[in-house]
Structure formats: structure tokens, C-alpha cells
């Protein structure tokens, strides 16, 4: 498998088909005398920031921390929780089983406080 081509930037959906973002990074595991194995995919803007430039990743992490979103961020989703890799990556998990939902809840709360949002 070509990890860059086959995983990075693909959409991730939970077991119910609910969008969870895109694959922003991958974690590989290397054991002695064994080929590299995918251990997890990473979803979250800080991981994307790291890919683009380390300073951008740091900036995004600081913003997440200020917004109270730094816990379990970016979200690491174990390879064992991936059900299917096709045009999208379907997980065996629900979005609520991951740290991805925390961002969605925070953003929804923030937007609801904006003038004219209700």
C-alpha cells in the first residue's frame, strides 16, 4: 500500500456514515525484521499543520489549547478500527467514540453564540 496516495487526505466517516474529517497523518509501527505496519491514522488540524510546516502545527496546537480542545488532539484512530478503505475510509467506531467529536461540539457552541446564529 502506498500510504501517501491511499490514505492521506481521504475523507473519514464513522460507522453510521457521519463525516469525521480527513486523514491528516499516519502513524507507522516498525518491528525488527518486519515491514512497516500502519498503526493509526491521525485526524485533526494540528496534524495537517505539521505536514504543511512545523510552525503552522504549533500555531494550531496553541489555538486548540486556548479553545480548550487540546485533550486527545489530534485524534489517533487505531488501524484495527478501520473497517474499509475505498474512496472514503469507513471506521468501526462512532464519532462519539473518538476525540473528533470534541471539536465539533466546541465549534457548534461557538457558532451558536454568534449574532444571528439562532
Secondary structure by P-SEA (a helix, b strand, c coil): ccccccccccccccccccccccccbbbbbbccccccccccccccaaaaaaaacaaaaaaaaaaaaaaccccccccccccccccccccbbbbcccccccaaaaaaaaaaaaaaaccccc
